[in-house]
Amino acid sequence: MNITVLQTFLTILDAGSLIRASAQLNVTQSTVTARLQSLERELGQTLIKRDKSGVSPTAAGLRLRRYAETMTGLWQQARQETALSKSMNDICNIGCHVDLWSHLGRQFFSHVRVHAPDVAISVWKGSVAEASHWLDDGRTDVLLNYAPGYKAGQVATPLPPDRIVLVSTDPEAPMRFDPGYVYVEAGEEFGVMPYGTEALHVMRAEKGFIMIGDETDGTVIPQDLGLRWAISKKKTDFLGKR
């Protein structure tokens, strides 16, 4: 087994077909097939099912995927650290939730650059689940996340809460605090507003806190759960498309 074979396996799953995987890897389809077959022979398991709609992982493929992502990620990290220039003494891998990068993430990045100029910085941006996984498997050293579930040997430091400010474009009508106020980013012209349990489902899904039963009734789609890879890329339209 080698890293190239694992990277090919992950690319096939992400691309949804061997043809698209070969295009992304800039190799022939026969090369992609040969790499997949060699991995399956070595493990003694069928990892990918192929049909007219594309490819999908088998049970063994799903189990391997998590380890393959960890191994390829650690290999990428090892390459970065061993290739450091002489002016750099170390590397700091920062994991950050995508919604936190624009303010806290950038501030932390700038702070490290100023106070530790001899430390190289690598930034990983992702969802709550992805960022937590990166910290657990050692791919990141520091994590900026919403409500991370830290484990033994990890230290959690609370960050300042987000501050929401109400503003008005009319100086004669300043905004006043209203406990029933709900911010609507889009759809106001149609009378759309988040309301009731469905809005709660979506907000919890976006934060990564899923309740099996109440929040798996169809209002949560694969993208909310980090299962984008499970959706066929060949279909032009489907229920729940974003």
Contacts in CASP RR format, 6 or more apart in sequence:
PFRMAT RR
TARGET T0000
AUTHOR 0000-0000-0000
METHOD contacts of the structure
MODEL  1
MNITVLQTFLTILDAGSLIRASAQLNVTQSTVTARLQSLERELGQTLIKR
DKSGVSPTAAGLRLRRYAETMTGLWQQARQETALSKSMNDICNIGCHVDL
WSHLGRQFFSHVRVHAPDVAISVWKGSVAEASHWLDDGRTDVLLNYAPGY
KAGQVATPLPPDRIVLVSTDPEAPMRFDPGYVYVEAGEEFGVMPYGTEAL
HVMRAEKGFIMIGDETDGTVIPQDLGLRWAISKKKTDFLGKR
1 39 0 8 1.000
1 42 0 8 1.000
3 71 0 8 1.000
3 72 0 8 1.000
3 75 0 8 1.000
4 35 0 8 1.000
5 35 0 8 1.000
5 36 0 8 1.000
5 38 0 8 1.000
5 39 0 8 1.000
6 39 0 8 1.000
6 68 0 8 1.000
6 71 0 8 1.000
6 72 0 8 1.000
7 25 0 8 1.000
7 72 0 8 1.000
8 21 0 8 1.000
8 25 0 8 1.000
8 32 0 8 1.000
8 35 0 8 1.000
8 36 0 8 1.000
8 39 0 8 1.000
9 35 0 8 1.000
9 36 0 8 1.000
9 39 0 8 1.000
9 47 0 8 1.000
9 48 0 8 1.000
9 64 0 8 1.000
9 65 0 8 1.000
9 68 0 8 1.000
10 65 0 8 1.000
10 68 0 8 1.000
10 69 0 8 1.000
10 72 0 8 1.000
11 21 0 8 1.000
11 24 0 8 1.000
11 25 0 8 1.000
12 18 0 8 1.000
12 21 0 8 1.000
12 32 0 8 1.000
12 36 0 8 1.000
12 48 0 8 1.000
12 55 0 8 1.000
13 48 0 8 1.000
13 55 0 8 1.000
13 57 0 8 1.000
13 65 0 8 1.000
13 229 0 8 1.000
14 21 0 8 1.000
14 229 0 8 1.000
15 21 0 8 1.000
15 23 0 8 1.000
15 24 0 8 1.000
15 233 0 8 1.000
16 54 0 8 1.000
16 55 0 8 1.000
16 229 0 8 1.000
16 232 0 8 1.000
16 233 0 8 1.000
16 234 0 8 1.000
17 54 0 8 1.000
17 55 0 8 1.000
17 233 0 8 1.000
17 234 0 8 1.000
18 29 0 8 1.000
18 32 0 8 1.000
18 33 0 8 1.000
18 36 0 8 1.000
18 50 0 8 1.000
18 55 0 8 1.000
19 29 0 8 1.000
20 233 0 8 1.000
21 32 0 8 1.000
22 28 0 8 1.000
22 29 0 8 1.000
22 31 0 8 1.000
22 32 0 8 1.000
25 31 0 8 1.000
25 32 0 8 1.000
36 47 0 8 1.000
36 48 0 8 1.000
39 47 0 8 1.000
40 46 0 8 1.000
40 47 0 8 1.000
43 60 0 8 1.000
43 64 0 8 1.000
45 58 0 8 1.000
45 60 0 8 1.000
45 61 0 8 1.000
45 64 0 8 1.000
46 58 0 8 1.000
46 60 0 8 1.000
47 57 0 8 1.000
47 58 0 8 1.000
47 60 0 8 1.000
47 61 0 8 1.000
47 64 0 8 1.000
48 55 0 8 1.000
48 56 0 8 1.000
48 57 0 8 1.000
48 58 0 8 1.000
48 61 0 8 1.000
49 55 0 8 1.000
49 56 0 8 1.000
49 57 0 8 1.000
49 58 0 8 1.000
53 232 0 8 1.000
53 234 0 8 1.000
53 235 0 8 1.000
54 232 0 8 1.000
54 234 0 8 1.000
56 230 0 8 1.000
57 65 0 8 1.000
70 137 0 8 1.000
70 139 0 8 1.000
73 139 0 8 1.000
74 137 0 8 1.000
74 138 0 8 1.000
74 139 0 8 1.000
77 93 0 8 1.000
77 122 0 8 1.000
77 139 0 8 1.000
80 91 0 8 1.000
80 120 0 8 1.000
80 122 0 8 1.000
81 91 0 8 1.000
84 90 0 8 1.000
84 91 0 8 1.000
84 120 0 8 1.000
87 118 0 8 1.000
88 118 0 8 1.000
88 119 0 8 1.000
88 120 0 8 1.000
89 118 0 8 1.000
89 119 0 8 1.000
90 118 0 8 1.000
90 119 0 8 1.000
90 120 0 8 1.000
91 119 0 8 1.000
91 120 0 8 1.000
91 121 0 8 1.000
91 122 0 8 1.000
92 112 0 8 1.000
92 116 0 8 1.000
92 119 0 8 1.000
92 120 0 8 1.000
92 121 0 8 1.000
92 122 0 8 1.000
92 141 0 8 1.000
92 142 0 8 1.000
93 122 0 8 1.000
93 124 0 8 1.000
93 139 0 8 1.000
93 140 0 8 1.000
93 141 0 8 1.000
93 142 0 8 1.000
94 105 0 8 1.000
94 108 0 8 1.000
94 109 0 8 1.000
94 112 0 8 1.000
94 121 0 8 1.000
94 122 0 8 1.000
94 123 0 8 1.000
94 124 0 8 1.000
94 140 0 8 1.000
94 141 0 8 1.000
94 142 0 8 1.000
94 143 0 8 1.000
94 144 0 8 1.000
95 123 0 8 1.000
95 124 0 8 1.000
95 125 0 8 1.000
95 126 0 8 1.000
95 131 0 8 1.000
95 134 0 8 1.000
95 135 0 8 1.000
95 140 0 8 1.000
95 142 0 8 1.000
95 143 0 8 1.000
95 144 0 8 1.000
95 145 0 8 1.000
96 104 0 8 1.000
96 105 0 8 1.000
96 108 0 8 1.000
96 123 0 8 1.000
96 124 0 8 1.000
96 125 0 8 1.000
96 126 0 8 1.000
96 131 0 8 1.000
96 143 0 8 1.000
96 144 0 8 1.000
96 145 0 8 1.000
97 125 0 8 1.000
97 126 0 8 1.000
97 127 0 8 1.000
97 128 0 8 1.000
97 131 0 8 1.000
97 144 0 8 1.000
97 145 0 8 1.000
97 146 0 8 1.000
98 125 0 8 1.000
98 126 0 8 1.000
98 127 0 8 1.000
99 146 0 8 1.000
100 144 0 8 1.000
100 145 0 8 1.000
100 146 0 8 1.000
101 123 0 8 1.000
101 125 0 8 1.000
101 144 0 8 1.000
104 144 0 8 1.000
104 159 0 8 1.000
105 144 0 8 1.000
108 142 0 8 1.000
108 144 0 8 1.000
109 121 0 8 1.000
109 123 0 8 1.000
112 119 0 8 1.000
112 121 0 8 1.000
113 121 0 8 1.000
124 131 0 8 1.000
124 134 0 8 1.000
124 139 0 8 1.000
124 140 0 8 1.000
127 208 0 8 1.000
127 226 0 8 1.000
128 145 0 8 1.000
128 146 0 8 1.000
128 147 0 8 1.000
128 148 0 8 1.000
128 207 0 8 1.000
128 208 0 8 1.000
129 208 0 8 1.000
129 226 0 8 1.000
130 226 0 8 1.000
131 140 0 8 1.000
131 143 0 8 1.000
131 144 0 8 1.000
131 145 0 8 1.000
131 148 0 8 1.000
132 143 0 8 1.000
132 145 0 8 1.000
132 148 0 8 1.000
132 149 0 8 1.000
134 140 0 8 1.000
134 143 0 8 1.000
135 143 0 8 1.000
135 148 0 8 1.000
135 150 0 8 1.000
135 154 0 8 1.000
136 151 0 8 1.000
144 159 0 8 1.000
146 207 0 8 1.000
147 207 0 8 1.000
148 156 0 8 1.000
149 156 0 8 1.000
150 156 0 8 1.000
164 183 0 8 1.000
166 175 0 8 1.000
166 176 0 8 1.000
166 177 0 8 1.000
166 181 0 8 1.000
167 175 0 8 1.000
168 174 0 8 1.000
168 175 0 8 1.000
182 193 0 8 1.000
182 194 0 8 1.000
184 192 0 8 1.000
184 193 0 8 1.000
184 194 0 8 1.000
186 192 0 8 1.000
194 202 0 8 1.000
194 203 0 8 1.000
197 214 0 8 1.000
198 219 0 8 1.000
201 214 0 8 1.000
201 215 0 8 1.000
201 217 0 8 1.000
201 219 0 8 1.000
201 220 0 8 1.000
202 219 0 8 1.000
202 220 0 8 1.000
202 224 0 8 1.000
204 210 0 8 1.000
204 211 0 8 1.000
204 215 0 8 1.000
205 215 0 8 1.000
205 219 0 8 1.000
205 220 0 8 1.000
205 224 0 8 1.000
205 225 0 8 1.000
206 224 0 8 1.000
208 224 0 8 1.000
208 225 0 8 1.000
210 216 0 8 1.000
210 220 0 8 1.000
210 225 0 8 1.000
221 240 0 8 1.000
221 242 0 8 1.000
222 228 0 8 1.000
222 230 0 8 1.000
222 231 0 8 1.000
223 231 0 8 1.000
223 242 0 8 1.000
231 238 0 8 1.000
232 238 0 8 1.000
END
